[in-house]
Amino acid sequence: MQVFSREKAADHSAANAIAGALDDPLERSCEEKDRIVVAPELAGIERIEARFRGKGFEPHRHDTYALGVTMAGIQTFRYRGEARFSPPGNVIVLHPDELHDGGAGTEEGLTYRMIYIPPERFLPATAGRGRTLPFVATPVVDDPRLAGLLLDAIGSMDETIEPLKLDEIVGEIASALLDHAGAPQARAGRLARPEVQRACDFLRENLSRQVGSAELEAVTGLDRFALSRQFRQLLGTSPHRYLVMRRLERAKALITAGETIAEAAFASGFADQAHLNRHFKKALGMTPGRFAALAAGHRN
């Protein structure tokens, strides 16, 4: 197994995610009415997209981490006695139980996305890097990788996220917050090649269904956060990403053999054809329909 640079791959992915999100006409529109869109409930994690002009919220507190990305306009708020300003692409980091308000800093209005993560979700991921939860003193940070992670976790607002993917993202968000808080780095330790190989084998054998983090922990003997780090170090990807790519391999094989796209999606573990379409185009640069047409031409 080859060892890859986690930071290089993550930064590239984050840049693509931010560019795509900021280019979306939904975020760029300044003519829309004020609104808040609330995504489906996600294992106790709340996700919203908000658009408004002027003052949005009076001073209030959350008992969660409030983490967000400014999508358009200037986001302004008072936090720990100071006025703060966030331009598009920057990340907002609000610690639990900290008083703050919120509003648009210009007449053009503001669009932002936020995710509210209960602090107990971070406790397993922060073990070994300090005894307290990460406190980021600067609530506005310019961190493309963290912004990409948050946008990935927030998703498209109308979908849920597979449990395995959610666990991985929460772990990576926790690690990024610890970095910004100045927590000591976790020691790398040994490379768990046999454990990662067992996880790969298990994912290949079970790609047609949802796989949970607890199952991989039982198979490998590693906790979910250690396993995710080992995947990054050894394979340059995450367990969930590895699972998705194996699903795409099966879908391509089935489409090449003449199966319909809907049949290939179902047999490969995707929720539906639209789910396959999104992952297929993102990973392979073309739609399954285009691929099917090319494969049919080759058979003929």
C-alpha positions in Angstrom: 0.0 0.0 0.0 1.3 3.4 -0.9 1.2 6.3 1.6 -0.4 9.5 0.3 -0.5 13.1 1.5 -3.7 13.7 3.4 -3.4 17.4 3.3 -2.9 17.7 -0.4 -5.9 15.6 -1.3 -8.1 17.2 1.3 -7.2 20.8 0.2 -7.9 19.9 -3.5 -11.3 18.4 -2.6 -12.2 21.4 -0.4 -11.3 23.9 -3.1 -13.6 22.1 -5.5 -16.4 22.0 -3.0 -16.2 25.7 -2.2 -15.9 26.7 -5.8 -19.0 24.7 -6.7 -21.0 26.0 -3.8 -20.1 29.7 -4.4 -20.9 29.4 -8.1 -24.4 28.1 -7.4 -27.0 30.8 -8.5 -28.9 30.1 -5.3 -26.0 31.6 -3.3 -25.2 34.4 -5.7 -28.8 35.8 -6.0 -29.3 39.1 -4.2 -33.0 39.4 -5.2 -34.4 36.5 -3.2 -36.6 37.0 -0.2 -35.4 36.4 3.3 -35.6 32.7 4.2 -34.3 29.9 6.3 -34.1 26.4 4.8 -33.8 23.6 7.4 -32.4 20.3 6.2 -33.7 16.9 7.3 -32.7 15.8 10.8 -29.3 14.1 10.9 -28.6 12.1 14.1 -29.1 15.1 16.3 -27.2 17.5 14.0 -29.1 20.5 12.6 -28.2 22.0 9.2 -29.6 25.2 7.8 -29.2 27.7 4.9 -30.2 31.3 5.6 -30.7 34.3 3.4 -31.6 37.8 4.8 -30.8 41.5 4.8 -30.2 43.6 7.8 -30.4 42.2 11.4 -31.1 38.5 11.4 -30.9 37.4 15.0 -30.9 39.1 18.4 -28.3 37.9 21.0 -28.7 34.2 21.9 -26.7 31.1 22.7 -26.5 27.5 21.4 -25.5 24.5 23.4 -23.9 23.1 20.3 -20.9 24.1 18.2 -22.3 26.5 15.5 -20.1 26.1 12.4 -20.8 27.7 9.1 -19.6 29.0 5.8 -20.4 32.5 4.5 -21.7 31.9 0.9 -22.5 35.4 -0.3 -22.4 38.9 1.2 -20.7 39.9 4.5 -21.7 38.1 7.6 -21.4 40.2 10.8 -22.0 39.4 14.4 -21.0 40.3 17.9 -19.0 37.6 19.8 -17.1 37.8 23.0 -17.4 41.6 23.1 -16.3 42.4 19.6 -17.9 43.0 16.2 -16.8 40.3 13.7 -17.0 40.1 9.9 -16.9 37.1 7.6 -16.5 37.5 3.8 -17.6 34.7 1.3 -15.6 31.5 1.8 -14.7 32.1 5.4 -15.7 29.8 8.2 -17.6 30.8 11.3 -16.7 28.9 14.6 -18.9 29.6 17.6 -18.3 27.7 20.8 -21.2 26.2 22.8 -22.9 28.7 25.2 -21.2 31.8 23.8 -23.6 34.8 23.3 -23.8 36.1 19.8 -26.2 37.8 17.3 -26.1 37.8 13.5 -26.8 39.9 10.5 -25.8 41.1 7.0 -22.9 43.6 6.9 -24.0 45.3 3.7 -27.2 46.3 1.9 -26.7 43.4 -0.6 -27.7 40.9 2.0 -26.2 37.7 3.2 -26.4 34.0 2.5 -24.7 31.4 4.7 -24.9 27.7 5.7 -24.5 26.5 9.2 -24.3 23.1 11.0 -24.9 22.7 14.7 -23.0 19.8 16.1 -23.5 18.7 19.8 -20.2 18.8 21.6 -20.5 15.2 22.8 -20.1 14.1 19.1 -16.5 15.5 19.3 -15.5 13.7 22.5 -14.2 10.4 21.0 -12.4 12.3 18.2 -10.6 14.6 20.6 -9.3 11.8 22.9 -5.5 12.1 23.2 -5.3 15.7 22.1 -6.2 17.5 25.3 -8.9 16.9 28.0 -11.2 19.7 26.9 -13.2 20.4 23.8 -11.5 22.6 21.3 -11.9 26.4 21.8 -11.1 28.4 18.7 -10.4 32.0 19.9 -10.9 33.5 16.5 -14.5 32.9 15.4 -13.8 33.8 11.7 -11.1 31.7 10.0 -9.9 31.4 6.5 -9.5 27.7 6.1 -10.6 26.2 2.7 -10.2 22.6 4.0 -12.5 23.2 7.0 -15.0 25.1 4.8 -15.0 22.1 2.4 -15.7 19.7 5.3 -18.6 21.8 6.6 -20.1 22.1 3.1 -19.8 18.4 2.6 -21.5 17.7 6.0 -24.2 20.2 5.3 -24.8 18.6 1.9 -27.5 19.6 -0.6 -30.0 20.5 2.2 -32.6 18.0 1.0 -30.8 14.8 1.7 -29.5 12.7 4.5 -25.9 11.5 4.8 -24.8 7.9 5.2 -23.8 7.2 8.8 -20.3 6.1 7.8 -19.7 9.3 5.9 -21.1 11.5 8.7 -18.8 9.8 11.3 -15.8 10.5 9.1 -16.7 14.1 8.5 -17.4 14.8 12.2 -14.0 13.3 13.1 -12.2 15.5 10.5 -14.1 18.6 11.6 -13.0 17.9 15.2 -9.4 17.5 14.1 -9.5 20.8 12.2 -11.0 22.6 15.3 -8.2 21.2 17.5 -5.6 22.4 15.1 -7.1 26.0 15.2 -7.3 25.7 19.0 -3.6 24.9 19.2 -4.0 21.4 20.6 -1.0 19.1 20.4 -0.8 16.9 17.4 -1.7 13.3 17.8 1.2 10.9 17.5 1.2 9.1 14.2 2.1 5.6 15.6 2.3 2.5 13.5 0.7 2.1 10.1 -2.2 -0.4 10.5 -1.9 -2.2 7.1 -3.5 -5.5 8.1 -6.5 -3.7 9.7 -7.0 -1.4 6.7 -6.8 -4.4 4.4 -9.5 -6.2 6.5 -11.7 -3.0 6.3 -11.2 -2.9 2.5 -12.2 -6.6 2.1 -15.3 -6.1 4.3 -16.4 -3.0 2.4 -16.0 -4.8 -0.9 -18.1 -7.7 0.4 -20.9 -5.4 1.7 -21.0 -2.6 -0.8 -24.6 -3.2 -1.8 -25.9 -2.0 1.7 -25.2 0.7 4.2 -22.2 0.0 6.4 -21.9 1.5 9.9 -18.7 2.6 11.7 -19.4 0.1 14.5 -19.1 -2.8 12.0 -15.7 -1.6 10.8 -14.6 -1.2 14.4 -15.5 -4.8 15.1 -13.8 -6.0 11.9 -10.5 -4.1 12.4 -10.2 -3.6 16.2 -9.6 0.2 15.6 -12.0 2.9 16.6 -13.6 4.8 13.8 -11.3 7.9 14.1 -8.1 5.9 14.1 -9.3 3.8 11.1 -10.2 7.0 9.2 -6.7 8.4 9.8 -5.1 5.1 8.8 -7.1 5.1 5.5 -5.9 8.6 4.8 -2.3 7.7 5.5 -2.2 4.4 3.5 -4.7 4.9 0.7 -5.2 8.6 0.4 -8.9 8.4 0.9 -11.6 7.6 3.6 -13.5 4.4 4.3 -16.7 5.9 2.9 -15.0 7.2 -0.2 -13.4 3.8 -0.8 -16.9 2.3 -0.5 -18.4 4.7 -3.0 -15.7 4.0 -5.5 -16.2 0.3 -5.2 -19.9 0.8 -5.8 -19.1 2.8 -8.9 -16.9 0.0 -10.2 -19.8 -2.4 -9.8 -22.2 0.0 -11.4 -19.9 0.5 -14.4 -19.5 -3.3 -14.8 -23.3 -3.8 -14.8 -24.0 -1.0 -17.2 -21.3 -2.3 -19.5 -23.0 -5.7 -19.4 -26.3 -4.1 -20.5 -28.1 -3.5 -17.3 -30.3 -0.4 -17.0 -28.9 2.5 -15.0 -31.7 2.1 -12.4 -30.9 -1.6 -12.0 -27.2 -0.9 -11.7 -27.8 1.7 -9.1 -29.9 -0.6 -7.0 -27.5 -3.6 -7.3 -24.5 -1.4 -6.4 -25.8 0.0 -3.2 -26.9 3.5 -4.3 -30.2 4.8 -2.9 -31.6 5.5 -6.3 -30.6 6.5 -9.9 -30.2 10.1 -8.9 -27.8 9.1 -6.2 -25.7 7.1 -8.7 -25.8 10.0 -11.2 -24.3 12.5 -8.7 -21.5 10.2 -7.6 -20.8 8.9 -11.1 -20.4 12.4 -12.7 -18.4 13.7 -9.7 -15.9 10.8 -9.9 -15.8 10.0 -13.6 -16.6 13.2 -15.3 -19.6 12.0 -17.2 -23.2 10.8 -16.5 -24.1 7.2 -16.3 -26.3 7.7 -19.4 -23.3 9.0 -21.4 -21.2 6.1 -20.2 -24.0 3.6 -21.1 -24.2 5.0 -24.6 -20.5 4.7 -25.1 -20.5 1.1 -23.7 -23.4 0.1 -26.0 -21.5 1.5 -28.9 -18.5 -0.6 -28.1 -20.7 -3.8 -27.8 -22.2 -3.0 -31.2 
